[in-house]
């Protein structure tokens, strides 16, 4: 999912004696494979992850590790494992979070994982900090890439940063690497206009964080000269969300958890409106039930603040041309409103 393969690969290679297979990047073939063997009306992340599983098995993996979500995706691993067995693949699927319950260490011992106990906690801490630094830099990029004088400057530095992160020797080395590339990004020449247009991105977490699933919408918006704000990242999901949900339940528009990211997105819509953002784009995978429930409430909130919202539902049949046409029309409308 996005660039998070870098810290996850770092973690697994440092805490396991097993050979770790790096999954290939997501392509159209990944989605085609997943869609071919998935139920038609299952949500798109199921298809992407099933396709990734098949491609990983083709590369030699026989134990597949995944994390379920806070919606029906938490139960999908059993169905995916059965599909893989029906296809004749010999593999085991280990879901670290199943149906909202984290797997215990006792249960983990049943699997053929050779864990290196030495430096175990240190490796976890380094991975956590790496994710935090990545998310912090990505936030900076989304806000400033639209103003870069030389196109591709931010992407080039980010690529170098991720390659360096993969080779860090310890906590101090990671921090020095982060500071080095933070300064590099801050030194990139910018051409900031007086009139800034800011767009908030909300929606289902997989579609938001995996560029292949959202037609690289962040880069597109930046290329139009728009600043982008996205709340959803791994730092938020793992370390902040649980604490903040209690605050979100005080929201006037909803009084109970709706599953997955729905409650968060309703609150973030209100927050973006109050902070004066010019527009909001909501993205979800097809058949994502919690987001379908949240959409009319998001529209109601945005109407109260008179902020335009664009809804996208993404799957393998999404036309790139149709997507671009709608996005460009929305951006043109935001520019005219700003003028």
C-alpha positions in Angstrom: 0.0 0.0 0.0 1.8 3.1 -1.2 5.4 3.3 -0.1 4.8 1.5 3.2 6.5 -1.6 1.8 9.8 0.1 2.6 9.4 0.1 6.5 7.5 -3.3 6.5 10.3 -5.0 4.5 12.9 -3.4 6.8 11.0 -4.7 9.9 10.5 -8.3 8.6 14.1 -8.7 7.4 15.3 -7.5 10.8 13.0 -9.6 13.0 12.7 -12.8 11.0 15.2 -15.4 10.0 12.8 -16.5 7.2 13.4 -15.4 3.6 11.2 -12.3 3.0 9.7 -12.0 -0.4 9.1 -8.4 -1.5 5.7 -8.2 -3.4 5.9 -6.6 -6.9 4.4 -3.1 -7.3 0.7 -2.9 -8.0 -0.1 -2.8 -11.8 -3.1 -3.4 -13.9 -2.2 -7.1 -14.0 -2.5 -7.2 -10.1 -6.1 -5.9 -10.3 -6.9 -8.2 -13.3 -5.7 -11.2 -11.4 -7.6 -10.2 -8.2 -10.8 -9.4 -10.1 -10.8 -12.6 -12.1 -10.9 -14.8 -9.0 -12.9 -12.6 -6.6 -16.7 -12.3 -6.1 -18.1 -9.6 -8.3 -19.6 -7.4 -5.6 -16.7 -7.5 -3.1 -14.9 -4.3 -2.4 -11.9 -3.3 -4.6 -9.1 -3.7 -1.8 -10.1 -7.4 -1.7 -9.3 -7.7 -5.4 -6.0 -5.7 -5.1 -4.8 -7.7 -2.2 -5.8 -11.0 -3.7 -3.9 -10.1 -6.9 -0.9 -9.1 -4.8 -1.1 -12.5 -3.0 -1.0 -14.4 -6.3 1.9 -12.4 -7.6 3.8 -12.9 -4.3 3.2 -16.7 -4.5 4.6 -16.6 -8.1 7.7 -15.1 -6.6 8.1 -17.9 -4.1 6.1 -16.9 -1.0 4.3 -19.6 0.9 3.3 -17.7 4.1 1.3 -14.5 3.4 0.9 -11.9 6.2 -1.8 -9.3 6.2 -3.8 -7.0 8.5 -7.6 -6.9 8.4 -9.5 -3.7 8.8 -12.2 -2.3 11.0 -15.0 -3.4 8.5 -15.9 -6.7 6.8 -12.3 -6.7 5.4 -11.3 -8.1 8.8 -12.9 -11.4 7.8 -11.7 -11.5 4.1 -8.5 -13.4 4.7 -10.4 -16.7 5.2 -12.2 -16.3 1.9 -8.9 -15.2 0.2 -7.1 -18.3 1.6 -9.9 -20.6 0.3 -9.7 -19.0 -3.2 -6.0 -19.5 -3.3 -6.4 -23.2 -2.2 -9.1 -23.7 -4.9 -6.6 -22.3 -7.5 -4.1 -25.0 -6.4 -1.7 -22.7 -4.5 -0.1 -24.2 -1.4 0.2 -21.4 1.1 -0.9 -20.1 4.5 -2.5 -16.7 5.2 -1.7 -15.1 8.5 -4.0 -12.2 9.5 -2.5 -10.2 12.4 -5.9 -8.4 13.0 -8.9 -10.6 12.4 -12.4 -9.2 12.9 -11.0 -6.4 15.0 -9.1 -8.8 17.3 -5.3 -8.8 17.3 -3.6 -12.2 17.1 -1.8 -13.3 20.4 1.8 -14.3 20.6 0.7 -17.8 21.6 -1.3 -18.1 18.3 1.6 -16.6 16.4 3.8 -19.5 17.5 1.7 -21.9 15.5 3.1 -20.5 12.3 6.5 -21.3 10.8 8.1 -18.0 11.7 11.7 -17.9 13.0 11.7 -14.7 15.1 15.0 -13.1 16.0 14.6 -12.1 19.7 17.7 -9.9 19.7 17.0 -6.3 18.7 13.3 -7.3 18.2 11.9 -4.3 20.1 14.5 -1.9 18.6 13.5 -2.9 15.1 9.9 -2.3 15.8 10.7 1.1 17.2 12.8 2.0 14.2 10.0 0.9 11.9 7.5 3.0 13.8 9.7 6.1 13.6 10.3 5.5 9.9 6.6 5.4 9.2 6.2 8.6 11.2 8.9 10.4 9.3 7.6 9.2 5.9 4.1 10.5 6.8 5.5 13.8 8.0 7.4 14.3 4.7 4.5 13.2 2.6 2.3 15.9 4.3 4.9 18.5 3.4 5.1 17.3 -0.2 1.3 17.4 -0.7 1.3 21.0 0.5 4.3 22.3 -1.4 4.8 20.1 -4.5 2.3 22.2 -6.4 4.6 25.2 -6.2 8.0 23.6 -7.2 9.8 25.6 -9.9 11.4 22.5 -11.4 8.9 19.8 -11.9 9.8 16.4 -10.3 12.1 17.9 -7.6 10.0 16.7 -4.6 9.5 13.2 -6.1 13.2 12.8 -6.8 14.2 13.7 -3.2 11.4 11.5 -1.8 12.7 8.5 -3.9 16.2 9.1 -2.6 14.9 9.4 1.0 13.1 6.0 0.8 16.1 4.3 -0.6 18.2 5.7 2.3 15.6 4.7 4.8 15.8 1.1 3.6 19.5 1.0 4.5 19.6 2.7 8.0 21.7 1.1 10.7 19.8 2.3 13.8 17.7 5.0 15.4 20.4 7.7 15.3 21.1 6.9 11.6 17.4 7.1 10.8 17.0 10.5 12.5 20.1 11.9 10.6 18.7 10.6 7.3 15.4 12.2 8.0 16.9 15.6 8.9 19.1 15.4 5.8 16.2 14.9 3.4 13.9 17.3 5.3 16.4 20.0 4.7 16.7 19.0 1.0 13.0 19.4 0.6 12.8 22.7 2.4 15.6 24.0 0.1 13.6 23.2 -3.1 12.8 26.5 -4.9 9.1 27.3 -4.8 6.9 29.7 -6.7 4.0 30.4 -4.4 1.1 32.5 -5.8 -0.9 35.0 -3.7 -4.1 33.0 -4.3 -3.9 29.5 -3.0 -6.4 26.8 -3.7 -6.6 24.0 -1.1 -8.4 20.6 -1.6 -9.1 18.0 1.1 -8.9 14.3 0.3 -11.1 12.0 2.4 -12.5 8.5 2.0 -11.7 4.8 2.3 -8.1 4.2 3.5 -6.8 1.8 0.9 -8.1 3.9 -2.0 -6.6 7.0 -0.5 -3.2 5.5 0.3 -2.5 3.3 -2.8 -1.7 5.5 -5.9 -2.7 2.7 -8.2 -6.2 2.6 -6.7 -6.8 6.4 -7.0 -5.2 7.2 -10.4 -2.5 9.1 -8.5 -5.0 11.9 -7.7 -2.6 13.7 -5.3 0.0 14.2 -8.1 -2.7 15.3 -10.5 -4.1 17.9 -8.1 -0.6 19.2 -7.3 0.1 19.4 -11.1 -3.0 21.7 -11.4 -1.4 24.0 -8.7 -3.6 22.9 -5.8 -2.5 22.2 -2.3 -3.7 18.8 -0.9 -4.6 17.8 2.6 -5.0 14.1 3.5 -5.6 13.0 7.1 -5.4 9.2 6.5 -2.0 7.6 6.8 -0.5 4.7 8.8 0.6 7.0 11.7 -3.0 8.2 12.0 -4.6 4.7 11.7 -2.3 2.9 14.1 -1.4 5.5 16.7 -4.0 8.3 16.7 -7.4 7.1 15.4 -8.5 5.2 18.5 -7.9 8.2 20.7 -9.6 10.6 18.4 -12.7 8.6 17.7 -14.2 9.5 21.2 -13.9 13.2 20.2 -15.5 12.5 16.8 -18.6 11.0 18.5 -19.4 14.4 19.9 -19.9 15.6 16.3 -23.4 17.1 15.8 -24.0 15.0 12.6 -23.4 11.5 13.9 -23.6 9.8 17.3 -22.3 6.3 16.7 -19.4 4.5 14.9 -20.4 3.6 11.4 -17.4 1.2 10.8 -14.1 1.6 9.0 -13.3 5.3 8.2 -16.9 6.6 7.9 -17.1 8.5 11.2 -13.6 10.0 10.6 -14.5 11.3 7.2 -17.6 13.0 8.4 -15.6 14.8 11.1 -12.8 15.6 8.7 -15.3 17.1 6.3 -16.5 19.5 9.0 -12.9 20.3 9.9 -11.9 21.0 6.3 -14.9 23.3 5.9 -14.1 25.2 9.1 -10.5 25.6 8.0 -11.6 27.3 4.8 -10.6 24.6 2.2 -11.9 25.3 -1.3 -13.1 21.8 -2.1 -13.3 18.3 -0.9 -12.8 15.0 -2.8 -14.2 11.8 -1.4 -12.8 8.6 -2.7 -13.8 5.0 -2.0 -13.7 1.6 -3.5 -16.9 0.3 -5.1 -19.2 -1.5 -2.6 -17.5 0.0 0.4 -20.5 -0.1 2.8 -19.4 2.3 5.5 -18.5 5.0 3.0 -21.8 4.6 1.2 -23.5 5.3 4.5 -21.3 8.3 5.2 -21.7 10.0 1.8 -25.1 11.6 2.3 -24.0 13.0 5.7 -20.8 14.3 4.2 -22.8 16.1 1.5 -25.1 17.6 4.1 -22.2 18.9 6.1 -20.5 20.4 3.0 -23.8 22.0 1.9 -24.1 23.8 5.3 -20.7 25.3 4.8 -21.2 25.8 1.0 -18.1 23.8 0.1 -18.2 21.7 -3.1 -17.7 18.0 -2.8 -16.7 15.5 -5.5 -17.4 11.8 -5.0 -15.4 9.0 -6.7 -16.1 5.3 -6.6 -13.1 3.4 -7.9 -12.9 -0.2 -9.3 -11.3 -2.0 -12.2 -14.0 -0.6 -14.6 -13.2 3.0 -13.7 -12.3 4.9 -16.9 -9.2 7.0 -16.7 -10.6 9.4 -19.2 -13.9 9.7 -17.4 -12.0 10.2 -14.1 -9.8 12.9 -15.5 -12.7 14.7 -17.1 -14.7 14.9 -13.8 -11.6 15.9 -11.9 -10.6 18.7 -14.3 -14.1 20.0 -14.4 -14.2 20.1 -10.6 -10.8 21.9 -10.5 -12.0 24.5 -13.1 -15.0 25.2 -11.0 -12.8 25.7 -7.9 -10.6 28.2 -9.8 -13.7 30.1 -11.0 -15.1 30.2 -7.4 -11.8 31.5 -6.1 -11.7 34.3 -8.8 
